[in-house]
């Protein structure tokens, strides 16, 4: 997957916060539903914590065990590849 810009990571973080506020699950599960590598997940989590200090890392499960399958070609727009729903 191509590297994401800071703006793209912020968009993803804000989407995670919105989904959390809507009650779609815990932050780790929500972050795990996006196609992000480990470094990108860490960066998104840092942005989330900076915006919502009530979501401290101790209250968030580790999502690194979530399996990610990226079968879409690189020519797909970044937001299509990140914000698609994962099938379980």
C-alpha positions in Angstrom: 0.0 0.0 0.0 1.2 3.5 -0.8 2.3 5.8 1.9 -0.5 8.1 3.2 -0.1 11.9 3.7 -0.6 13.5 7.0 -3.9 14.9 5.8 -5.1 11.4 4.8 -4.1 10.0 8.2 -6.0 12.8 9.9 -9.1 12.0 7.8 -8.9 8.4 8.8 -8.5 9.3 12.5 -11.5 11.6 12.4 -13.5 8.9 10.8 -12.5 6.5 13.6 -13.5 9.0 16.2 -16.9 9.5 14.5 -17.5 5.8 14.3 -16.5 5.4 18.0 -18.9 8.1 19.0 -21.7 6.4 17.0 -21.1 3.2 19.1 -19.7 1.0 16.3 -17.1 -0.6 18.6 -13.9 0.1 20.4 -11.2 2.2 18.8 -8.9 -0.8 18.1 -11.6 -2.7 16.2 -12.5 0.4 14.2 -8.9 1.1 13.3 -8.5 -2.6 12.4 -11.3 -2.3 9.9 -9.3 -0.1 7.7 -6.5 -1.2 5.4 -3.5 0.3 7.2 -0.1 -1.1 7.9 1.3 -1.1 11.5 3.1 2.3 11.2 0.0 3.9 9.8 -2.2 2.5 12.6 0.2 3.9 15.1 0.1 7.3 13.5 -3.7 7.3 13.3 -3.8 6.3 17.0 -1.5 9.2 17.9 -3.9 11.6 16.1 -6.9 10.1 17.8 -5.3 10.4 21.2 -4.2 14.0 20.5 -7.8 14.9 19.6 -9.6 12.8 22.2 -7.4 12.4 25.3 -10.2 10.3 26.9 -9.3 7.5 24.6 -6.0 6.6 26.3 -4.0 3.6 25.0 -4.6 1.6 28.2 -8.3 1.5 27.3 -7.7 0.5 23.7 -7.0 -3.1 22.7 -4.1 -3.9 20.4 -5.4 -4.2 16.9 -2.2 -5.6 15.4 -3.6 -9.1 15.3 -6.3 -8.1 12.9 -5.7 -9.7 9.5 -5.7 -7.3 6.6 -6.2 -8.4 3.0 -5.5 -5.8 0.4 -6.5 -7.3 -2.9 -7.2 -4.0 -4.7 -4.7 -2.8 -7.2 -2.5 0.2 -6.4 -4.4 2.3 -9.0 -7.4 2.5 -6.7 -7.7 5.8 -5.0 -6.3 5.9 -1.5 -9.7 6.5 0.2 -11.3 3.6 -1.6 -8.6 1.2 -0.4 -8.7 2.5 3.2 -12.4 3.1 3.8 -13.7 -0.1 2.3 -15.5 -2.4 4.7 -13.5 -5.5 5.6 -15.2 -8.9 5.3 -14.7 -11.3 8.1 
